[in-house]
Amino acid sequence: MGRRGRFDQRGEIAIISTRQAHFAPRLSRFLALCCLALGCLALAACDAPQSALAGAGRESAEVASFFWVMLAAAALVWLAVMGVAVLGVFRPPARVTERAARWLIVGGGVVFPTIVLAGLLYWGLGLLAERNTAEADLRITVQGERWWWRVTYERPRVPADDDPQRGRASSAIARVVSANEIRLPAGEPVEFVLHAQNVIHSFWIPSVAGKMDMIPGRETRLVATATRPGVYGGVCAEFCGTAHALMRFAVVVEPKEAFETWLRAQAAPARKPLASAGARGADLFVSSGCGACHRVRGLIEAGEVGPDLTHLASRRTLAAGIAPMTGEALVRWIRSPQSMKPGALMPAYAMLPPDEIDAIAGFLLGLE
């Protein structure tokens, strides 16, 4: 007689039950370790300048709080479902009555998830309503282009004669145009008015505010309040074409006084180059046709198609965040934009002699 013949049916059941008793804790530990590893892997991607959990803005802090509450609620629902599943697998069927099974299905599968999801929906709609009614004294119009960002600062409200704010230099600044970089005053609400020139984009500053789509022919609105000074990343979060992944921008949050000083400096026209090298670069900039697309206020007023270059050198990056603002990067960009950003609409100027490209790059680096 084989080994199995030494045991009766009750003995075999006892052996199987013992094996299940040893196997169940191991399976539970394995599943717990897998969940922990997946959670750590997910959180590892959140420690970055573009983290939506950084809470560097009032709106992003609300989004982060909402996320953690949703995660906790989802974990409760998951634990309830897994508990019922484990109960169904390891509990003997004879010990579960039909009435108890019905209550488990209705309570755990219908009532509990409905209460949790309804509460989250109510909270989320309340946050959305607050954002839609918020007001701001500073308006920033952002227009998505191919493949860069046109940024315009303006004051939507003109102070009355008896307003104590009237007469301040910042209030007198009507319009400042920049590109590919956004400055925000810490603690002050800002209204973003969003447009798209030709293709769909999506404006997103993960660490500061939520995401808003930009649709050609429509105007969308987003109010954000940055609370923590620093430099954060912004992106286009909707696939828009060839250079979608290379359409980034820096967001600099600074104290209000520093922001007002910067805004006044940006409103001033470009300074004319005094050195002969800078003057030669300015002449080449005009004679090469660059001024047909780019405006340099105070020197060249015609260009409207491309980014405003009046204070180009004051920006941190070149060509929508793809390279640092250095002379070497400018030379490469002027010579062959498509080699740095496939799909860029700016024509290449590789036909110019190297010394002329260097002169134009030197002129642009002087536009601070």
Contacts in CASP RR format, 6 or more apart in sequence:
PFRMAT RR
TARGET T0000
AUTHOR 0000-0000-0000
METHOD contacts of the structure
MODEL  1
MGRRGRFDQRGEIAIISTRQAHFAPRLSRFLALCCLALGCLALAACDAPQ
SALAGAGRESAEVASFFWVMLAAAALVWLAVMGVAVLGVFRPPARVTERA
ARWLIVGGGVVFPTIVLAGLLYWGLGLLAERNTAEADLRITVQGERWWWR
VTYERPRVPADDDPQRGRASSAIARVVSANEIRLPAGEPVEFVLHAQNVI
HSFWIPSVAGKMDMIPGRETRLVATATRPGVYGGVCAEFCGTAHALMRFA
VVVEPKEAFETWLRAQAAPARKPLASAGARGADLFVSSGCGACHRVRGLI
EAGEVGPDLTHLASRRTLAAGIAPMTGEALVRWIRSPQSMKPGALMPAYA
MLPPDEIDAIAGFLLGLE
4 12 0 8 1.000
7 15 0 8 1.000
20 90 0 8 1.000
24 90 0 8 1.000
46 52 0 8 1.000
46 53 0 8 1.000
49 207 0 8 1.000
49 231 0 8 1.000
49 232 0 8 1.000
49 233 0 8 1.000
50 206 0 8 1.000
50 207 0 8 1.000
50 232 0 8 1.000
50 233 0 8 1.000
50 234 0 8 1.000
50 235 0 8 1.000
51 206 0 8 1.000
51 207 0 8 1.000
52 60 0 8 1.000
52 63 0 8 1.000
52 64 0 8 1.000
52 67 0 8 1.000
52 206 0 8 1.000
52 207 0 8 1.000
52 210 0 8 1.000
53 64 0 8 1.000
53 67 0 8 1.000
54 60 0 8 1.000
54 64 0 8 1.000
54 206 0 8 1.000
54 207 0 8 1.000
54 232 0 8 1.000
55 61 0 8 1.000
55 64 0 8 1.000
55 207 0 8 1.000
55 208 0 8 1.000
55 227 0 8 1.000
55 228 0 8 1.000
56 207 0 8 1.000
56 208 0 8 1.000
56 226 0 8 1.000
56 227 0 8 1.000
56 228 0 8 1.000
56 230 0 8 1.000
56 232 0 8 1.000
56 253 0 8 1.000
57 207 0 8 1.000
57 208 0 8 1.000
57 209 0 8 1.000
57 224 0 8 1.000
57 225 0 8 1.000
57 226 0 8 1.000
57 227 0 8 1.000
57 228 0 8 1.000
58 224 0 8 1.000
58 225 0 8 1.000
58 227 0 8 1.000
59 131 0 8 1.000
59 208 0 8 1.000
59 209 0 8 1.000
59 210 0 8 1.000
59 223 0 8 1.000
59 224 0 8 1.000
59 225 0 8 1.000
60 205 0 8 1.000
60 206 0 8 1.000
60 207 0 8 1.000
60 208 0 8 1.000
60 209 0 8 1.000
60 210 0 8 1.000
61 227 0 8 1.000
62 127 0 8 1.000
63 210 0 8 1.000
66 120 0 8 1.000
66 123 0 8 1.000
66 124 0 8 1.000
66 127 0 8 1.000
69 120 0 8 1.000
69 123 0 8 1.000
70 120 0 8 1.000
73 116 0 8 1.000
73 117 0 8 1.000
73 120 0 8 1.000
76 116 0 8 1.000
77 112 0 8 1.000
77 113 0 8 1.000
77 116 0 8 1.000
80 108 0 8 1.000
80 109 0 8 1.000
80 112 0 8 1.000
81 108 0 8 1.000
81 109 0 8 1.000
84 104 0 8 1.000
84 108 0 8 1.000
87 96 0 8 1.000
87 104 0 8 1.000
88 96 0 8 1.000
131 222 0 8 1.000
131 223 0 8 1.000
134 189 0 8 1.000
134 191 0 8 1.000
134 223 0 8 1.000
135 189 0 8 1.000
135 191 0 8 1.000
135 223 0 8 1.000
136 156 0 8 1.000
136 188 0 8 1.000
136 189 0 8 1.000
136 190 0 8 1.000
136 191 0 8 1.000
136 223 0 8 1.000
137 155 0 8 1.000
137 156 0 8 1.000
137 157 0 8 1.000
137 188 0 8 1.000
137 189 0 8 1.000
138 153 0 8 1.000
138 155 0 8 1.000
138 156 0 8 1.000
138 185 0 8 1.000
138 188 0 8 1.000
138 189 0 8 1.000
138 190 0 8 1.000
138 191 0 8 1.000
139 153 0 8 1.000
139 154 0 8 1.000
139 155 0 8 1.000
139 156 0 8 1.000
139 190 0 8 1.000
139 191 0 8 1.000
139 192 0 8 1.000
139 193 0 8 1.000
140 151 0 8 1.000
140 152 0 8 1.000
140 153 0 8 1.000
140 154 0 8 1.000
140 182 0 8 1.000
140 190 0 8 1.000
140 191 0 8 1.000
140 192 0 8 1.000
140 193 0 8 1.000
141 151 0 8 1.000
141 152 0 8 1.000
141 154 0 8 1.000
141 192 0 8 1.000
141 193 0 8 1.000
141 194 0 8 1.000
141 195 0 8 1.000
142 149 0 8 1.000
142 150 0 8 1.000
142 151 0 8 1.000
142 152 0 8 1.000
142 182 0 8 1.000
142 192 0 8 1.000
142 193 0 8 1.000
142 194 0 8 1.000
142 195 0 8 1.000
142 203 0 8 1.000
142 214 0 8 1.000
143 149 0 8 1.000
143 150 0 8 1.000
143 152 0 8 1.000
143 194 0 8 1.000
143 195 0 8 1.000
143 196 0 8 1.000
143 197 0 8 1.000
143 214 0 8 1.000
144 150 0 8 1.000
144 195 0 8 1.000
144 196 0 8 1.000
144 197 0 8 1.000
144 201 0 8 1.000
144 203 0 8 1.000
144 214 0 8 1.000
144 236 0 8 1.000
145 197 0 8 1.000
145 198 0 8 1.000
145 306 0 8 1.000
146 197 0 8 1.000
146 198 0 8 1.000
146 199 0 8 1.000
146 240 0 8 1.000
146 241 0 8 1.000
146 243 0 8 1.000
146 343 0 8 1.000
146 345 0 8 1.000
147 236 0 8 1.000
147 240 0 8 1.000
147 241 0 8 1.000
147 242 0 8 1.000
147 243 0 8 1.000
147 244 0 8 1.000
147 246 0 8 1.000
147 247 0 8 1.000
147 320 0 8 1.000
147 341 0 8 1.000
147 343 0 8 1.000
147 344 0 8 1.000
148 179 0 8 1.000
148 180 0 8 1.000
148 247 0 8 1.000
148 306 0 8 1.000
148 307 0 8 1.000
148 319 0 8 1.000
148 320 0 8 1.000
149 179 0 8 1.000
149 180 0 8 1.000
149 247 0 8 1.000
149 249 0 8 1.000
149 320 0 8 1.000
150 177 0 8 1.000
150 179 0 8 1.000
150 307 0 8 1.000
150 308 0 8 1.000
151 177 0 8 1.000
151 178 0 8 1.000
151 179 0 8 1.000
151 180 0 8 1.000
151 181 0 8 1.000
151 182 0 8 1.000
151 249 0 8 1.000
152 175 0 8 1.000
152 176 0 8 1.000
152 177 0 8 1.000
152 178 0 8 1.000
153 173 0 8 1.000
153 175 0 8 1.000
153 176 0 8 1.000
153 177 0 8 1.000
153 178 0 8 1.000
153 263 0 8 1.000
153 266 0 8 1.000
154 174 0 8 1.000
154 175 0 8 1.000
154 176 0 8 1.000
155 170 0 8 1.000
155 171 0 8 1.000
155 173 0 8 1.000
155 174 0 8 1.000
156 191 0 8 1.000
158 171 0 8 1.000
159 165 0 8 1.000
159 166 0 8 1.000
159 167 0 8 1.000
159 171 0 8 1.000
160 166 0 8 1.000
165 171 0 8 1.000
169 260 0 8 1.000
169 264 0 8 1.000
170 260 0 8 1.000
170 263 0 8 1.000
170 264 0 8 1.000
173 263 0 8 1.000
173 264 0 8 1.000
173 267 0 8 1.000
176 263 0 8 1.000
176 266 0 8 1.000
176 267 0 8 1.000
177 295 0 8 1.000
177 308 0 8 1.000
177 310 0 8 1.000
178 266 0 8 1.000
178 308 0 8 1.000
178 311 0 8 1.000
178 315 0 8 1.000
179 306 0 8 1.000
179 307 0 8 1.000
179 308 0 8 1.000
179 315 0 8 1.000
180 249 0 8 1.000
180 250 0 8 1.000
180 307 0 8 1.000
180 315 0 8 1.000
180 317 0 8 1.000
180 319 0 8 1.000
180 320 0 8 1.000
180 321 0 8 1.000
181 249 0 8 1.000
181 250 0 8 1.000
181 251 0 8 1.000
181 252 0 8 1.000
181 315 0 8 1.000
181 316 0 8 1.000
181 317 0 8 1.000
182 205 0 8 1.000
182 249 0 8 1.000
182 250 0 8 1.000
182 251 0 8 1.000
182 252 0 8 1.000
183 251 0 8 1.000
183 252 0 8 1.000
183 253 0 8 1.000
183 254 0 8 1.000
183 259 0 8 1.000
183 262 0 8 1.000
183 263 0 8 1.000
184 190 0 8 1.000
184 208 0 8 1.000
184 224 0 8 1.000
184 226 0 8 1.000
184 251 0 8 1.000
184 252 0 8 1.000
184 253 0 8 1.000
184 254 0 8 1.000
184 259 0 8 1.000
185 226 0 8 1.000
185 253 0 8 1.000
185 254 0 8 1.000
185 255 0 8 1.000
185 256 0 8 1.000
185 259 0 8 1.000
185 260 0 8 1.000
186 226 0 8 1.000
186 227 0 8 1.000
186 228 0 8 1.000
186 229 0 8 1.000
186 253 0 8 1.000
186 254 0 8 1.000
186 255 0 8 1.000
186 256 0 8 1.000
186 259 0 8 1.000
187 225 0 8 1.000
187 226 0 8 1.000
187 227 0 8 1.000
187 256 0 8 1.000
188 225 0 8 1.000
188 256 0 8 1.000
189 223 0 8 1.000
189 224 0 8 1.000
189 225 0 8 1.000
190 223 0 8 1.000
190 224 0 8 1.000
190 225 0 8 1.000
190 226 0 8 1.000
191 221 0 8 1.000
191 222 0 8 1.000
191 223 0 8 1.000
192 203 0 8 1.000
192 209 0 8 1.000
192 212 0 8 1.000
192 221 0 8 1.000
192 222 0 8 1.000
192 223 0 8 1.000
192 224 0 8 1.000
193 219 0 8 1.000
193 220 0 8 1.000
193 221 0 8 1.000
194 203 0 8 1.000
194 212 0 8 1.000
194 213 0 8 1.000
194 214 0 8 1.000
194 219 0 8 1.000
194 220 0 8 1.000
194 221 0 8 1.000
194 222 0 8 1.000
195 214 0 8 1.000
195 217 0 8 1.000
195 218 0 8 1.000
195 219 0 8 1.000
196 214 0 8 1.000
196 215 0 8 1.000
196 216 0 8 1.000
196 217 0 8 1.000
196 218 0 8 1.000
197 216 0 8 1.000
198 216 0 8 1.000
199 216 0 8 1.000
199 240 0 8 1.000
199 241 0 8 1.000
200 213 0 8 1.000
200 214 0 8 1.000
200 215 0 8 1.000
200 216 0 8 1.000
200 238 0 8 1.000
200 240 0 8 1.000
201 213 0 8 1.000
201 214 0 8 1.000
201 236 0 8 1.000
201 238 0 8 1.000
201 240 0 8 1.000
201 247 0 8 1.000
202 211 0 8 1.000
202 212 0 8 1.000
202 213 0 8 1.000
202 214 0 8 1.000
202 236 0 8 1.000
202 237 0 8 1.000
202 238 0 8 1.000
203 211 0 8 1.000
203 212 0 8 1.000
203 213 0 8 1.000
203 214 0 8 1.000
203 222 0 8 1.000
203 236 0 8 1.000
203 237 0 8 1.000
204 210 0 8 1.000
204 211 0 8 1.000
204 212 0 8 1.000
204 234 0 8 1.000
204 235 0 8 1.000
204 236 0 8 1.000
204 237 0 8 1.000
205 224 0 8 1.000
205 232 0 8 1.000
205 233 0 8 1.000
205 234 0 8 1.000
205 251 0 8 1.000
206 232 0 8 1.000
206 233 0 8 1.000
206 234 0 8 1.000
206 235 0 8 1.000
207 232 0 8 1.000
207 233 0 8 1.000
207 251 0 8 1.000
208 224 0 8 1.000
208 226 0 8 1.000
208 232 0 8 1.000
208 251 0 8 1.000
208 253 0 8 1.000
209 222 0 8 1.000
209 224 0 8 1.000
210 222 0 8 1.000
210 224 0 8 1.000
211 237 0 8 1.000
212 220 0 8 1.000
212 221 0 8 1.000
212 222 0 8 1.000
213 220 0 8 1.000
213 238 0 8 1.000
214 220 0 8 1.000
214 238 0 8 1.000
226 251 0 8 1.000
226 253 0 8 1.000
228 253 0 8 1.000
229 253 0 8 1.000
229 254 0 8 1.000
229 255 0 8 1.000
230 252 0 8 1.000
230 253 0 8 1.000
230 254 0 8 1.000
231 250 0 8 1.000
231 251 0 8 1.000
231 252 0 8 1.000
231 253 0 8 1.000
231 316 0 8 1.000
232 250 0 8 1.000
232 251 0 8 1.000
232 253 0 8 1.000
233 248 0 8 1.000
233 249 0 8 1.000
233 250 0 8 1.000
233 251 0 8 1.000
234 248 0 8 1.000
234 249 0 8 1.000
234 250 0 8 1.000
234 251 0 8 1.000
235 247 0 8 1.000
235 248 0 8 1.000
235 249 0 8 1.000
236 244 0 8 1.000
236 247 0 8 1.000
236 248 0 8 1.000
238 244 0 8 1.000
240 247 0 8 1.000
242 342 0 8 1.000
242 343 0 8 1.000
243 341 0 8 1.000
243 342 0 8 1.000
243 343 0 8 1.000
243 344 0 8 1.000
246 319 0 8 1.000
246 320 0 8 1.000
246 321 0 8 1.000
246 322 0 8 1.000
246 341 0 8 1.000
246 342 0 8 1.000
247 320 0 8 1.000
248 317 0 8 1.000
248 320 0 8 1.000
248 321 0 8 1.000
248 322 0 8 1.000
249 320 0 8 1.000
249 321 0 8 1.000
250 315 0 8 1.000
250 316 0 8 1.000
250 317 0 8 1.000
250 321 0 8 1.000
252 316 0 8 1.000
254 262 0 8 1.000
265 311 0 8 1.000
265 314 0 8 1.000
266 310 0 8 1.000
266 311 0 8 1.000
266 314 0 8 1.000
269 297 0 8 1.000
269 298 0 8 1.000
269 299 0 8 1.000
269 310 0 8 1.000
270 296 0 8 1.000
270 297 0 8 1.000
270 298 0 8 1.000
270 299 0 8 1.000
270 310 0 8 1.000
270 311 0 8 1.000
270 367 0 8 1.000
272 282 0 8 1.000
272 298 0 8 1.000
272 299 0 8 1.000
273 279 0 8 1.000
273 281 0 8 1.000
273 282 0 8 1.000
273 363 0 8 1.000
273 366 0 8 1.000
277 359 0 8 1.000
277 362 0 8 1.000
278 359 0 8 1.000
278 362 0 8 1.000
278 363 0 8 1.000
278 366 0 8 1.000
280 359 0 8 1.000
280 363 0 8 1.000
281 356 0 8 1.000
281 359 0 8 1.000
281 360 0 8 1.000
281 362 0 8 1.000
281 363 0 8 1.000
282 299 0 8 1.000
282 363 0 8 1.000
284 352 0 8 1.000
284 356 0 8 1.000
284 359 0 8 1.000
284 360 0 8 1.000
284 363 0 8 1.000
285 291 0 8 1.000
285 296 0 8 1.000
285 300 0 8 1.000
285 360 0 8 1.000
285 363 0 8 1.000
285 364 0 8 1.000
286 300 0 8 1.000
288 349 0 8 1.000
288 352 0 8 1.000
288 356 0 8 1.000
288 360 0 8 1.000
290 360 0 8 1.000
291 300 0 8 1.000
291 302 0 8 1.000
291 303 0 8 1.000
292 302 0 8 1.000
292 303 0 8 1.000
292 305 0 8 1.000
293 303 0 8 1.000
293 304 0 8 1.000
293 305 0 8 1.000
293 306 0 8 1.000
293 346 0 8 1.000
294 300 0 8 1.000
294 303 0 8 1.000
294 305 0 8 1.000
294 306 0 8 1.000
294 307 0 8 1.000
294 308 0 8 1.000
294 309 0 8 1.000
295 301 0 8 1.000
295 302 0 8 1.000
295 303 0 8 1.000
295 304 0 8 1.000
295 308 0 8 1.000
295 309 0 8 1.000
295 310 0 8 1.000
296 308 0 8 1.000
296 309 0 8 1.000
296 310 0 8 1.000
296 367 0 8 1.000
297 308 0 8 1.000
297 310 0 8 1.000
298 310 0 8 1.000
306 346 0 8 1.000
309 364 0 8 1.000
309 367 0 8 1.000
310 367 0 8 1.000
311 367 0 8 1.000
311 368 0 8 1.000
312 325 0 8 1.000
312 364 0 8 1.000
312 367 0 8 1.000
313 325 0 8 1.000
313 364 0 8 1.000
313 365 0 8 1.000
313 366 0 8 1.000
313 367 0 8 1.000
313 368 0 8 1.000
314 367 0 8 1.000
314 368 0 8 1.000
315 325 0 8 1.000
316 324 0 8 1.000
316 325 0 8 1.000
317 323 0 8 1.000
317 324 0 8 1.000
317 325 0 8 1.000
318 324 0 8 1.000
318 325 0 8 1.000
318 326 0 8 1.000
318 329 0 8 1.000
318 330 0 8 1.000
318 333 0 8 1.000
319 333 0 8 1.000
319 337 0 8 1.000
319 340 0 8 1.000
319 341 0 8 1.000
319 344 0 8 1.000
320 341 0 8 1.000
322 340 0 8 1.000
322 341 0 8 1.000
323 329 0 8 1.000
323 332 0 8 1.000
323 333 0 8 1.000
323 340 0 8 1.000
325 365 0 8 1.000
327 361 0 8 1.000
327 362 0 8 1.000
327 365 0 8 1.000
330 360 0 8 1.000
330 361 0 8 1.000
330 362 0 8 1.000
330 364 0 8 1.000
330 365 0 8 1.000
331 357 0 8 1.000
331 358 0 8 1.000
331 361 0 8 1.000
332 339 0 8 1.000
332 340 0 8 1.000
333 340 0 8 1.000
333 346 0 8 1.000
334 349 0 8 1.000
334 352 0 8 1.000
334 357 0 8 1.000
334 360 0 8 1.000
334 361 0 8 1.000
335 348 0 8 1.000
335 349 0 8 1.000
335 350 0 8 1.000
335 352 0 8 1.000
335 357 0 8 1.000
336 348 0 8 1.000
336 350 0 8 1.000
337 344 0 8 1.000
337 346 0 8 1.000
337 347 0 8 1.000
337 348 0 8 1.000
338 344 0 8 1.000
338 348 0 8 1.000
349 357 0 8 1.000
352 360 0 8 1.000
END
